[in-house]
């Protein structure tokens, strides 16, 4: 993804936890920003590389401040 210059973004991080029985639930959604598109892209990549417990995954993506998923 090539970030557009001048657009303010927010970083959205969603935590998904799997139970021992295979059920999945979303215990949290966090939004950080505003920030430039380039900074948002860098931080989303850092979150995706983070080590997490076996039963937990992190999803990170960027949205415009108005809520449009990029």
PDB file of N, H, CA, C and O in Angstrom:
ATOM      1  N   UNK A   1       0.850  -1.174   0.000  1.00  0.00           N
ATOM      2  CA  UNK A   1       0.000   0.000   0.000  1.00  0.00           C
ATOM      3  C   UNK A   1       0.893   1.234   0.000  1.00  0.00           C
ATOM      4  O   UNK A   1       1.799   1.338   0.826  1.00  0.00           O
ATOM      5  N   UNK A   2       0.656   2.144  -0.890  1.00  0.00           N
ATOM      6  H   UNK A   2      -0.080   2.059  -1.561  1.00  0.00           H
ATOM      7  CA  UNK A   2       1.395   3.404  -0.944  1.00  0.00           C
ATOM      8  C   UNK A   2       0.549   4.471  -0.265  1.00  0.00           C
ATOM      9  O   UNK A   2      -0.503   4.839  -0.788  1.00  0.00           O
ATOM     10  N   UNK A   3       0.983   4.981   0.896  1.00  0.00           N
ATOM     11  H   UNK A   3       1.838   4.683   1.321  1.00  0.00           H
ATOM     12  CA  UNK A   3       0.176   5.970   1.603  1.00  0.00           C
ATOM     13  C   UNK A   3       0.084   7.279   0.834  1.00  0.00           C
ATOM     14  O   UNK A   3       1.045   7.716   0.201  1.00  0.00           O
ATOM     15  N   UNK A   4      -1.090   7.897   0.902  1.00  0.00           N
ATOM     16  H   UNK A   4      -1.871   7.542   1.417  1.00  0.00           H
ATOM     17  CA  UNK A   4      -1.290   9.188   0.256  1.00  0.00           C
ATOM     18  C   UNK A   4      -0.784  10.286   1.177  1.00  0.00           C
ATOM     19  O   UNK A   4      -0.948  10.216   2.395  1.00  0.00           O
ATOM     20  N   UNK A   5      -0.175  11.287   0.589  1.00  0.00           N
ATOM     21  H   UNK A   5      -0.042  11.343  -0.400  1.00  0.00           H
ATOM     22  CA  UNK A   5       0.387  12.382   1.361  1.00  0.00           C
ATOM     23  C   UNK A   5      -0.713  13.339   1.794  1.00  0.00           C
ATOM     24  O   UNK A   5      -1.614  13.648   1.016  1.00  0.00           O
ATOM     25  N   UNK A   6      -0.641  13.805   3.031  1.00  0.00           N
ATOM     26  H   UNK A   6       0.092  13.554   3.664  1.00  0.00           H
ATOM     27  CA  UNK A   6      -1.553  14.824   3.509  1.00  0.00           C
ATOM     28  C   UNK A   6      -2.842  14.314   4.124  1.00  0.00           C
ATOM     29  O   UNK A   6      -3.583  15.105   4.707  1.00  0.00           O
ATOM     30  N   UNK A   7      -3.140  13.033   4.019  1.00  0.00           N
ATOM     31  H   UNK A   7      -2.537  12.391   3.545  1.00  0.00           H
ATOM     32  CA  UNK A   7      -4.359  12.494   4.609  1.00  0.00           C
ATOM     33  C   UNK A   7      -4.049  12.051   6.031  1.00  0.00           C
ATOM     34  O   UNK A   7      -3.089  11.316   6.260  1.00  0.00           O
ATOM     35  N   UNK A   8      -4.855  12.495   6.980  1.00  0.00           N
ATOM     36  H   UNK A   8      -5.635  13.092   6.793  1.00  0.00           H
ATOM     37  CA  UNK A   8      -4.660  12.087   8.367  1.00  0.00           C
ATOM     38  C   UNK A   8      -5.371  10.760   8.600  1.00  0.00           C
ATOM     39  O   UNK A   8      -6.508  10.556   8.176  1.00  0.00           O
ATOM     40  N   UNK A   9      -4.666   9.867   9.285  1.00  0.00           N
ATOM     41  H   UNK A   9      -3.741  10.033   9.629  1.00  0.00           H
ATOM     42  CA  UNK A   9      -5.156   8.512   9.491  1.00  0.00           C
ATOM     43  C   UNK A   9      -5.245   8.208  10.978  1.00  0.00           C
ATOM     44  O   UNK A   9      -4.712   8.936  11.816  1.00  0.00           O
ATOM     45  N   UNK A  10      -5.938   7.108  11.285  1.00  0.00           N
ATOM     46  H   UNK A  10      -6.371   6.517  10.604  1.00  0.00           H
ATOM     47  CA  UNK A  10      -5.902   6.553  12.631  1.00  0.00           C
ATOM     48  C   UNK A  10      -5.573   5.074  12.510  1.00  0.00           C
ATOM     49  O   UNK A  10      -5.991   4.405  11.566  1.00  0.00           O
ATOM     50  N   UNK A  11      -4.823   4.581  13.472  1.00  0.00           N
ATOM     51  H   UNK A  11      -4.483   5.125  14.239  1.00  0.00           H
ATOM     52  CA  UNK A  11      -4.452   3.172  13.526  1.00  0.00           C
ATOM     53  C   UNK A  11      -5.514   2.447  14.342  1.00  0.00           C
ATOM     54  O   UNK A  11      -5.828   2.862  15.458  1.00  0.00           O
ATOM     55  N   UNK A  12      -6.067   1.370  13.797  1.00  0.00           N
ATOM     56  H   UNK A  12      -5.811   1.033  12.891  1.00  0.00           H
ATOM     57  CA  UNK A  12      -7.068   0.566  14.491  1.00  0.00           C
ATOM     58  C   UNK A  12      -6.445  -0.790  14.794  1.00  0.00           C
ATOM     59  O   UNK A  12      -5.934  -1.458  13.895  1.00  0.00           O
ATOM     60  N   UNK A  13      -6.487  -1.195  16.056  1.00  0.00           N
ATOM     61  H   UNK A  13      -6.902  -0.652  16.787  1.00  0.00           H
ATOM     62  CA  UNK A  13      -5.957  -2.493  16.475  1.00  0.00           C
ATOM     63  C   UNK A  13      -7.101  -3.280  17.105  1.00  0.00           C
ATOM     64  O   UNK A  13      -7.771  -2.799  18.018  1.00  0.00           O
ATOM     65  N   UNK A  14      -7.315  -4.500  16.604  1.00  0.00           N
ATOM     66  H   UNK A  14      -6.771  -4.891  15.862  1.00  0.00           H
ATOM     67  CA  UNK A  14      -8.369  -5.375  17.121  1.00  0.00           C
ATOM     68  C   UNK A  14      -7.711  -6.629  17.683  1.00  0.00           C
ATOM     69  O   UNK A  14      -6.864  -7.243  17.034  1.00  0.00           O
ATOM     70  N   UNK A  15      -8.106  -7.001  18.890  1.00  0.00           N
ATOM     71  H   UNK A  15      -8.794  -6.502  19.418  1.00  0.00           H
ATOM     72  CA  UNK A  15      -7.608  -8.215  19.533  1.00  0.00           C
ATOM     73  C   UNK A  15      -8.667  -9.300  19.381  1.00  0.00           C
ATOM     74  O   UNK A  15      -9.839  -9.076  19.682  1.00  0.00           O
ATOM     75  N   UNK A  16      -8.253 -10.477  18.912  1.00  0.00           N
ATOM     76  H   UNK A  16      -7.301 -10.658  18.667  1.00  0.00           H
ATOM     77  CA  UNK A  16      -9.146 -11.630  18.792  1.00  0.00           C
ATOM     78  C   UNK A  16      -8.571 -12.748  19.648  1.00  0.00           C
ATOM     79  O   UNK A  16      -7.400 -13.104  19.518  1.00  0.00           O
ATOM     80  N   UNK A  17      -9.400 -13.293  20.518  1.00  0.00           N
ATOM     81  H   UNK A  17     -10.351 -13.004  20.624  1.00  0.00           H
ATOM     82  CA  UNK A  17      -8.968 -14.367  21.409  1.00  0.00           C
ATOM     83  C   UNK A  17      -9.773 -15.618  21.089  1.00  0.00           C
ATOM     84  O   UNK A  17     -10.994 -15.554  20.941  1.00  0.00           O
ATOM     85  N   UNK A  18      -9.095 -16.748  20.983  1.00  0.00           N
ATOM     86  H   UNK A  18      -8.104 -16.800  21.103  1.00  0.00           H
ATOM     87  CA  UNK A  18      -9.749 -18.038  20.747  1.00  0.00           C
ATOM     88  C   UNK A  18      -9.818 -18.803  22.058  1.00  0.00           C
ATOM     89  O   UNK A  18      -8.837 -18.872  22.798  1.00  0.00           O
ATOM     90  N   UNK A  19     -10.984 -19.379  22.343  1.00  0.00           N
ATOM     91  H   UNK A  19     -11.781 -19.322  21.741  1.00  0.00           H
ATOM     92  CA  UNK A  19     -11.122 -20.189  23.555  1.00  0.00           C
ATOM     93  C   UNK A  19     -10.621 -21.599  23.287  1.00  0.00           C
ATOM     94  O   UNK A  19     -10.311 -21.952  22.149  1.00  0.00           O
ATOM     95  N   UNK A  20     -10.546 -22.393  24.330  1.00  0.00           N
ATOM     96  H   UNK A  20     -10.798 -22.106  25.255  1.00  0.00           H
ATOM     97  CA  UNK A  20     -10.113 -23.786  24.203  1.00  0.00           C
ATOM     98  C   UNK A  20     -11.081 -24.586  23.338  1.00  0.00           C
ATOM     99  O   UNK A  20     -10.704 -25.621  22.789  1.00  0.00           O
ATOM    100  N   UNK A  21     -12.324 -24.123  23.209  1.00  0.00           N
ATOM    101  H   UNK A  21     -12.630 -23.282  23.655  1.00  0.00           H
ATOM    102  CA  UNK A  21     -13.343 -24.830  22.432  1.00  0.00           C
ATOM    103  C   UNK A  21     -13.439 -24.311  20.999  1.00  0.00           C
ATOM    104  O   UNK A  21     -14.322 -24.730  20.251  1.00  0.00           O
ATOM    105  N   UNK A  22     -12.548 -23.410  20.611  1.00  0.00           N
ATOM    106  H   UNK A  22     -11.830 -23.070  21.219  1.00  0.00           H
ATOM    107  CA  UNK A  22     -12.531 -22.903  19.248  1.00  0.00           C
ATOM    108  C   UNK A  22     -13.355 -21.649  19.021  1.00  0.00           C
ATOM    109  O   UNK A  22     -13.314 -21.076  17.932  1.00  0.00           O
ATOM    110  N   UNK A  23     -14.103 -21.210  20.028  1.00  0.00           N
ATOM    111  H   UNK A  23     -14.136 -21.675  20.912  1.00  0.00           H
ATOM    112  CA  UNK A  23     -14.894 -19.988  19.874  1.00  0.00           C
ATOM    113  C   UNK A  23     -13.947 -18.786  19.859  1.00  0.00           C
ATOM    114  O   UNK A  23     -12.916 -18.778  20.532  1.00  0.00           O
ATOM    115  N   UNK A  24     -14.320 -17.778  19.082  1.00  0.00           N
ATOM    116  H   UNK A  24     -15.158 -17.784  18.536  1.00  0.00           H
ATOM    117  CA  UNK A  24     -13.494 -16.573  19.005  1.00  0.00           C
ATOM    118  C   UNK A  24     -14.316 -15.375  19.460  1.00  0.00           C
ATOM    119  O   UNK A  24     -15.509 -15.285  19.171  1.00  0.00           O
ATOM    120  N   UNK A  25     -13.685 -14.477  20.158  1.00  0.00           N
ATOM    121  H   UNK A  25     -12.716 -14.550  20.393  1.00  0.00           H
ATOM    122  CA  UNK A  25     -14.365 -13.247  20.536  1.00  0.00           C
ATOM    123  C   UNK A  25     -13.379 -12.091  20.480  1.00  0.00           C
ATOM    124  O   UNK A  25     -12.164 -12.283  20.510  1.00  0.00           O
ATOM    125  N   UNK A  26     -13.926 -10.898  20.399  1.00  0.00           N
ATOM    126  H   UNK A  26     -14.914 -10.741  20.375  1.00  0.00           H
ATOM    127  CA  UNK A  26     -13.131  -9.680  20.240  1.00  0.00           C
ATOM    128  C   UNK A  26     -13.196  -8.880  21.546  1.00  0.00           C
ATOM    129  O   UNK A  26     -14.138  -8.114  21.746  1.00  0.00           O
ATOM    130  N   UNK A  27     -12.216  -9.044  22.432  1.00  0.00           N
ATOM    131  H   UNK A  27     -11.451  -9.667  22.270  1.00  0.00           H
ATOM    132  CA  UNK A  27     -12.268  -8.318  23.695  1.00  0.00           C
ATOM    133  C   UNK A  27     -11.863  -6.853  23.599  1.00  0.00           C
ATOM    134  O   UNK A  27     -12.010  -6.110  24.569  1.00  0.00           O
ATOM    135  N   UNK A  28     -11.358  -6.429  22.452  1.00  0.00           N
ATOM    136  H   UNK A  28     -11.239  -7.033  21.664  1.00  0.00           H
ATOM    137  CA  UNK A  28     -10.952  -5.035  22.398  1.00  0.00           C
ATOM    138  C   UNK A  28     -10.714  -4.502  21.009  1.00  0.00           C
ATOM    139  O   UNK A  28     -10.283  -5.220  20.107  1.00  0.00           O
ATOM    140  N   UNK A  29     -11.006  -3.221  20.856  1.00  0.00           N
ATOM    141  H   UNK A  29     -11.356  -2.638  21.589  1.00  0.00           H
ATOM    142  CA  UNK A  29     -10.692  -2.466  19.639  1.00  0.00           C
ATOM    143  C   UNK A  29     -10.162  -1.122  20.116  1.00  0.00           C
ATOM    144  O   UNK A  29     -10.822  -0.412  20.874  1.00  0.00           O
ATOM    145  N   UNK A  30      -8.970  -0.788  19.665  1.00  0.00           N
ATOM    146  H   UNK A  30      -8.434  -1.365  19.048  1.00  0.00           H
ATOM    147  CA  UNK A  30      -8.356   0.470  20.052  1.00  0.00           C
ATOM    148  C   UNK A  30      -8.054   1.291  18.810  1.00  0.00           C
ATOM    149  O   UNK A  30      -7.679   0.757  17.766  1.00  0.00           O
ATOM    150  N   UNK A  31      -8.225   2.598  18.942  1.00  0.00           N
ATOM    151  H   UNK A  31      -8.530   3.033  19.789  1.00  0.00           H
ATOM    152  CA  UNK A  31      -7.916   3.523  17.852  1.00  0.00           C
ATOM    153  C   UNK A  31      -6.887   4.528  18.351  1.00  0.00           C
ATOM    154  O   UNK A  31      -7.016   5.076  19.446  1.00  0.00           O
ATOM    155  N   UNK A  32      -5.863   4.761  17.535  1.00  0.00           N
ATOM    156  H   UNK A  32      -5.758   4.316  16.646  1.00  0.00           H
ATOM    157  CA  UNK A  32      -4.793   5.688  17.875  1.00  0.00           C
ATOM    158  C   UNK A  32      -4.643   6.697  16.740  1.00  0.00           C
ATOM    159  O   UNK A  32      -4.667   6.318  15.569  1.00  0.00           O
ATOM    160  N   UNK A  33      -4.493   7.933  17.065  1.00  0.00           N
ATOM    161  H   UNK A  33      -4.473   8.241  18.016  1.00  0.00           H
ATOM    162  CA  UNK A  33      -4.288   8.930  16.024  1.00  0.00           C
ATOM    163  C   UNK A  33      -4.819  10.272  16.471  1.00  0.00           C
ATOM    164  O   UNK A  33      -5.186  10.433  17.635  1.00  0.00           O
ATOM    165  N   UNK A  34      -4.868  11.228  15.581  1.00  0.00           N
ATOM    166  H   UNK A  34      -4.570  11.097  14.635  1.00  0.00           H
ATOM    167  CA  UNK A  34      -4.510  11.125  14.163  1.00  0.00           C
ATOM    168  C   UNK A  34      -2.998  11.125  13.945  1.00  0.00           C
ATOM    169  O   UNK A  34      -2.220  11.574  14.787  1.00  0.00           O
ATOM    170  N   UNK A  35      -2.616  10.603  12.780  1.00  0.00           N
ATOM    171  H   UNK A  35      -3.247  10.238  12.096  1.00  0.00           H
ATOM    172  CA  UNK A  35      -1.211  10.548  12.374  1.00  0.00           C
ATOM    173  C   UNK A  35      -1.164  10.551  10.854  1.00  0.00           C
ATOM    174  O   UNK A  35      -2.185  10.369  10.190  1.00  0.00           O
ATOM    175  N   UNK A  36       0.015  10.755  10.315  1.00  0.00           N
ATOM    176  H   UNK A  36       0.844  10.903  10.854  1.00  0.00           H
ATOM    177  CA  UNK A  36       0.141  10.730   8.857  1.00  0.00           C
ATOM    178  C   UNK A  36      -0.056   9.301   8.355  1.00  0.00           C
ATOM    179  O   UNK A  36       0.090   8.343   9.114  1.00  0.00           O
ATOM    180  N   UNK A  37      -0.383   9.167   7.088  1.00  0.00           N
ATOM    181  H   UNK A  37      -0.501   9.945   6.471  1.00  0.00           H
ATOM    182  CA  UNK A  37      -0.596   7.848   6.490  1.00  0.00           C
ATOM    183  C   UNK A  37       0.670   7.003   6.571  1.00  0.00           C
ATOM    184  O   UNK A  37       0.598   5.802   6.833  1.00  0.00           O
ATOM    185  N   UNK A  38       1.816   7.613   6.352  1.00  0.00           N
ATOM    186  H   UNK A  38       1.875   8.589   6.139  1.00  0.00           H
ATOM    187  CA  UNK A  38       3.082   6.875   6.406  1.00  0.00           C
ATOM    188  C   UNK A  38       3.347   6.332   7.810  1.00  0.00           C
ATOM    189  O   UNK A  38       3.729   5.173   7.965  1.00  0.00           O
ATOM    190  N   UNK A  39       3.146   7.160   8.825  1.00  0.00           N
ATOM    191  H   UNK A  39       2.836   8.102   8.699  1.00  0.00           H
ATOM    192  CA  UNK A  39       3.338   6.725  10.207  1.00  0.00           C
ATOM    193  C   UNK A  39       2.365   5.612  10.558  1.00  0.00           C
ATOM    194  O   UNK A  39       2.744   4.640  11.211  1.00  0.00           O
ATOM    195  N   UNK A  40       1.122   5.745  10.133  1.00  0.00           N
ATOM    196  H   UNK A  40       0.814   6.534   9.602  1.00  0.00           H
ATOM    197  CA  UNK A  40       0.110   4.729  10.413  1.00  0.00           C
ATOM    198  C   UNK A  40       0.507   3.388   9.802  1.00  0.00           C
ATOM    199  O   UNK A  40       0.402   2.347  10.450  1.00  0.00           O
ATOM    200  N   UNK A  41       0.955   3.422   8.569  1.00  0.00           N
ATOM    201  H   UNK A  41       1.040   4.268   8.043  1.00  0.00           H
ATOM    202  CA  UNK A  41       1.368   2.188   7.894  1.00  0.00           C
ATOM    203  C   UNK A  41       2.525   1.518   8.641  1.00  0.00           C
ATOM    204  O   UNK A  41       2.537   0.298   8.798  1.00  0.00           O
ATOM    205  N   UNK A  42       3.490   2.309   9.097  1.00  0.00           N
ATOM    206  H   UNK A  42       3.481   3.301   8.969  1.00  0.00           H
ATOM    207  CA  UNK A  42       4.631   1.764   9.838  1.00  0.00           C
ATOM    208  C   UNK A  42       4.186   1.136  11.150  1.00  0.00           C
ATOM    209  O   UNK A  42       4.643   0.049  11.505  1.00  0.00           O
ATOM    210  N   UNK A  43       3.308   1.804  11.864  1.00  0.00           N
ATOM    211  H   UNK A  43       2.937   2.687  11.575  1.00  0.00           H
ATOM    212  CA  UNK A  43       2.848   1.284  13.155  1.00  0.00           C
ATOM    213  C   UNK A  43       1.974   0.044  12.988  1.00  0.00           C
ATOM    214  O   UNK A  43       2.045  -0.868  13.812  1.00  0.00           O
ATOM    215  N   UNK A  44       1.161  -0.007  11.949  1.00  0.00           N
ATOM    216  H   UNK A  44       1.104   0.734  11.280  1.00  0.00           H
ATOM    217  CA  UNK A  44       0.352  -1.205  11.686  1.00  0.00           C
ATOM    218  C   UNK A  44       1.258  -2.400  11.428  1.00  0.00           C
ATOM    219  O   UNK A  44       0.986  -3.499  11.911  1.00  0.00           O
ATOM    220  N   UNK A  45       2.327  -2.197  10.675  1.00  0.00           N
ATOM    221  H   UNK A  45       2.548  -1.304  10.282  1.00  0.00           H
ATOM    222  CA  UNK A  45       3.272  -3.279  10.398  1.00  0.00           C
ATOM    223  C   UNK A  45       3.959  -3.742  11.684  1.00  0.00           C
ATOM    224  O   UNK A  45       4.183  -4.939  11.864  1.00  0.00           O
ATOM    225  N   UNK A  46       4.292  -2.813  12.573  1.00  0.00           N
ATOM    226  H   UNK A  46       4.109  -1.841  12.426  1.00  0.00           H
ATOM    227  CA  UNK A  46       4.912  -3.184  13.846  1.00  0.00           C
ATOM    228  C   UNK A  46       3.964  -4.032  14.689  1.00  0.00           C
ATOM    229  O   UNK A  46       4.388  -5.019  15.292  1.00  0.00           O
ATOM    230  N   UNK A  47       2.696  -3.661  14.737  1.00  0.00           N
ATOM    231  H   UNK A  47       2.352  -2.859  14.247  1.00  0.00           H
ATOM    232  CA  UNK A  47       1.720  -4.424  15.517  1.00  0.00           C
ATOM    233  C   UNK A  47       1.579  -5.830  14.957  1.00  0.00           C
ATOM    234  O   UNK A  47       1.509  -6.793  15.720  1.00  0.00           O
ATOM    235  N   UNK A  48       1.537  -5.962  13.638  1.00  0.00           N
ATOM    236  H   UNK A  48       1.594  -5.179  13.018  1.00  0.00           H
ATOM    237  CA  UNK A  48       1.372  -7.279  13.023  1.00  0.00           C
ATOM    238  C   UNK A  48       2.547  -8.204  13.338  1.00  0.00           C
ATOM    239  O   UNK A  48       2.385  -9.424  13.335  1.00  0.00           O
ATOM    240  N   UNK A  49       3.725  -7.644  13.609  1.00  0.00           N
ATOM    241  H   UNK A  49       3.856  -6.653  13.612  1.00  0.00           H
ATOM    242  CA  UNK A  49       4.917  -8.447  13.919  1.00  0.00           C
ATOM    243  C   UNK A  49       5.043  -8.787  15.400  1.00  0.00           C
ATOM    244  O   UNK A  49       5.905  -9.582  15.775  1.00  0.00           O
ATOM    245  N   UNK A  50       4.209  -8.206  16.242  1.00  0.00           N
ATOM    246  H   UNK A  50       3.508  -7.561  15.938  1.00  0.00           H
ATOM    247  CA  UNK A  50       4.325  -8.422  17.686  1.00  0.00           C
ATOM    248  C   UNK A  50       4.054  -9.872  18.062  1.00  0.00           C
ATOM    249  O   UNK A  50       3.197 -10.531  17.474  1.00  0.00           O
ATOM    250  N   UNK A  51       4.795 -10.355  19.047  1.00  0.00           N
ATOM    251  H   UNK A  51       5.491  -9.820  19.524  1.00  0.00           H
ATOM    252  CA  UNK A  51       4.531 -11.681  19.603  1.00  0.00           C
ATOM    253  C   UNK A  51       3.294 -11.595  20.490  1.00  0.00           C
ATOM    254  O   UNK A  51       3.152 -10.662  21.280  1.00  0.00           O
ATOM    255  N   UNK A  52       2.405 -12.570  20.355  1.00  0.00           N
ATOM    256  H   UNK A  52       2.520 -13.328  19.713  1.00  0.00           H
ATOM    257  CA  UNK A  52       1.201 -12.620  21.177  1.00  0.00           C
ATOM    258  C   UNK A  52       1.034 -14.031  21.723  1.00  0.00           C
ATOM    259  O   UNK A  52       1.611 -14.974  21.182  1.00  0.00           O
ATOM    260  N   UNK A  53       0.255 -14.187  22.785  1.00  0.00           N
ATOM    261  H   UNK A  53      -0.213 -13.421  23.225  1.00  0.00           H
ATOM    262  CA  UNK A  53      -0.019 -15.536  23.281  1.00  0.00           C
ATOM    263  C   UNK A  53      -0.663 -16.394  22.189  1.00  0.00           C
ATOM    264  O   UNK A  53      -1.259 -15.870  21.248  1.00  0.00           O
ATOM    265  N   UNK A  54      -0.539 -17.702  22.322  1.00  0.00           N
ATOM    266  H   UNK A  54      -0.055 -18.128  23.086  1.00  0.00           H
ATOM    267  CA  UNK A  54      -1.034 -18.637  21.304  1.00  0.00           C
ATOM    268  C   UNK A  54      -2.513 -18.428  21.004  1.00  0.00           C
ATOM    269  O   UNK A  54      -2.933 -18.564  19.855  1.00  0.00           O
ATOM    270  N   UNK A  55      -3.307 -18.101  22.019  1.00  0.00           N
ATOM    271  H   UNK A  55      -2.966 -17.991  22.952  1.00  0.00           H
ATOM    272  CA  UNK A  55      -4.751 -17.995  21.826  1.00  0.00           C
ATOM    273  C   UNK A  55      -5.202 -16.590  21.429  1.00  0.00           C
ATOM    274  O   UNK A  55      -6.397 -16.296  21.461  1.00  0.00           O
ATOM    275  N   UNK A  56      -4.276 -15.730  21.060  1.00  0.00           N
ATOM    276  H   UNK A  56      -3.305 -15.968  21.034  1.00  0.00           H
ATOM    277  CA  UNK A  56      -4.625 -14.339  20.770  1.00  0.00           C
ATOM    278  C   UNK A  56      -3.976 -13.875  19.472  1.00  0.00           C
ATOM    279  O   UNK A  56      -2.815 -14.191  19.212  1.00  0.00           O
ATOM    280  N   UNK A  57      -4.711 -13.133  18.664  1.00  0.00           N
ATOM    281  H   UNK A  57      -5.654 -12.876  18.875  1.00  0.00           H
ATOM    282  CA  UNK A  57      -4.139 -12.515  17.469  1.00  0.00           C
ATOM    283  C   UNK A  57      -4.467 -11.027  17.475  1.00  0.00           C
ATOM    284  O   UNK A  57      -5.494 -10.602  18.005  1.00  0.00           O
ATOM    285  N   UNK A  58      -3.585 -10.256  16.881  1.00  0.00           N
ATOM    286  H   UNK A  58      -2.751 -10.601  16.450  1.00  0.00           H
ATOM    287  CA  UNK A  58      -3.797  -8.819  16.731  1.00  0.00           C
ATOM    288  C   UNK A  58      -3.966  -8.512  15.252  1.00  0.00           C
ATOM    289  O   UNK A  58      -3.198  -8.993  14.419  1.00  0.00           O
ATOM    290  N   UNK A  59      -4.955  -7.722  14.935  1.00  0.00           N
ATOM    291  H   UNK A  59      -5.579  -7.331  15.611  1.00  0.00           H
ATOM    292  CA  UNK A  59      -5.144  -7.233  13.581  1.00  0.00           C
ATOM    293  C   UNK A  59      -5.004  -5.720  13.631  1.00  0.00           C
ATOM    294  O   UNK A  59      -5.625  -5.064  14.468  1.00  0.00           O
ATOM    295  N   UNK A  60      -4.200  -5.169  12.748  1.00  0.00           N
ATOM    296  H   UNK A  60      -3.696  -5.702  12.068  1.00  0.00           H
ATOM    297  CA  UNK A  60      -3.997  -3.725  12.722  1.00  0.00           C
ATOM    298  C   UNK A  60      -4.182  -3.226  11.302  1.00  0.00           C
ATOM    299  O   UNK A  60      -3.697  -3.837  10.349  1.00  0.00           O
ATOM    300  N   UNK A  61      -4.885  -2.115  11.166  1.00  0.00           N
ATOM    301  H   UNK A  61      -5.279  -1.618  11.940  1.00  0.00           H
ATOM    302  CA  UNK A  61      -5.073  -1.507   9.858  1.00  0.00           C
ATOM    303  C   UNK A  61      -5.275  -0.012  10.040  1.00  0.00           C
ATOM    304  O   UNK A  61      -5.481   0.470  11.154  1.00  0.00           O
ATOM    305  N   UNK A  62      -5.214   0.712   8.932  1.00  0.00           N
ATOM    306  H   UNK A  62      -5.047   0.320   8.027  1.00  0.00           H
ATOM    307  CA  UNK A  62      -5.357   2.162   8.968  1.00  0.00           C
ATOM    308  C   UNK A  62      -6.692   2.574   8.369  1.00  0.00           C
ATOM    309  O   UNK A  62      -7.166   1.980   7.400  1.00  0.00           O
ATOM    310  N   UNK A  63      -7.287   3.595   8.961  1.00  0.00           N
ATOM    311  H   UNK A  63      -6.902   4.077   9.748  1.00  0.00           H
ATOM    312  CA  UNK A  63      -8.499   4.217   8.442  1.00  0.00           C
ATOM    313  C   UNK A  63      -8.252   5.717   8.373  1.00  0.00           C
ATOM    314  O   UNK A  63      -7.419   6.257   9.101  1.00  0.00           O
ATOM    315  N   UNK A  64      -8.984   6.376   7.492  1.00  0.00           N
ATOM    316  H   UNK A  64      -9.661   5.937   6.901  1.00  0.00           H
ATOM    317  CA  UNK A  64      -8.929   7.831   7.532  1.00  0.00           C
ATOM    318  C   UNK A  64      -9.600   8.267   8.820  1.00  0.00           C
ATOM    319  O   UNK A  64     -10.357   7.503   9.419  1.00  0.00           O
ATOM    320  N   UNK A  65      -9.331   9.472   9.244  1.00  0.00           N
ATOM    321  H   UNK A  65      -8.716  10.092   8.758  1.00  0.00           H
ATOM    322  CA  UNK A  65      -9.927   9.974  10.474  1.00  0.00           C
ATOM    323  C   UNK A  65     -11.451   9.940  10.371  1.00  0.00           C
ATOM    324  O   UNK A  65     -12.138   9.844  11.388  1.00  0.00           O
ATOM    325  N   UNK A  66     -11.986  10.020   9.146  1.00  0.00           N
ATOM    326  H   UNK A  66     -11.429  10.098   8.320  1.00  0.00           H
ATOM    327  CA  UNK A  66     -13.432   9.963   8.935  1.00  0.00           C
ATOM    328  C   UNK A  66     -13.970   8.535   8.974  1.00  0.00           C
ATOM    329  O   UNK A  66     -15.182   8.342   8.887  1.00  0.00           O
ATOM    330  N   UNK A  67     -13.097   7.524   9.102  1.00  0.00           N
ATOM    331  H   UNK A  67     -12.112   7.681   9.173  1.00  0.00           H
ATOM    332  CA  UNK A  67     -13.544   6.147   9.249  1.00  0.00           C
ATOM    333  C   UNK A  67     -13.500   5.299   7.996  1.00  0.00           C
ATOM    334  O   UNK A  67     -14.109   4.230   7.968  1.00  0.00           O
ATOM    335  N   UNK A  68     -12.796   5.738   6.948  1.00  0.00           N
ATOM    336  H   UNK A  68     -12.302   6.607   6.971  1.00  0.00           H
ATOM    337  CA  UNK A  68     -12.702   4.958   5.717  1.00  0.00           C
ATOM    338  C   UNK A  68     -11.499   4.032   5.816  1.00  0.00           C
ATOM    339  O   UNK A  68     -10.378   4.492   6.032  1.00  0.00           O
ATOM    340  N   UNK A  69     -11.722   2.731   5.658  1.00  0.00           N
ATOM    341  H   UNK A  69     -12.633   2.357   5.482  1.00  0.00           H
ATOM    342  CA  UNK A  69     -10.650   1.739   5.764  1.00  0.00           C
ATOM    343  C   UNK A  69      -9.747   1.847   4.543  1.00  0.00           C
ATOM    344  O   UNK A  69     -10.223   1.818   3.408  1.00  0.00           O
ATOM    345  N   UNK A  70      -8.444   1.971   4.774  1.00  0.00           N
ATOM    346  H   UNK A  70      -8.057   1.995   5.696  1.00  0.00           H
ATOM    347  CA  UNK A  70      -7.463   2.075   3.683  1.00  0.00           C
ATOM    348  C   UNK A  70      -6.656   0.795   3.632  1.00  0.00           C
ATOM    349  O   UNK A  70      -5.770   0.658   2.789  1.00  0.00           O
TER     350      UNK A  70
END
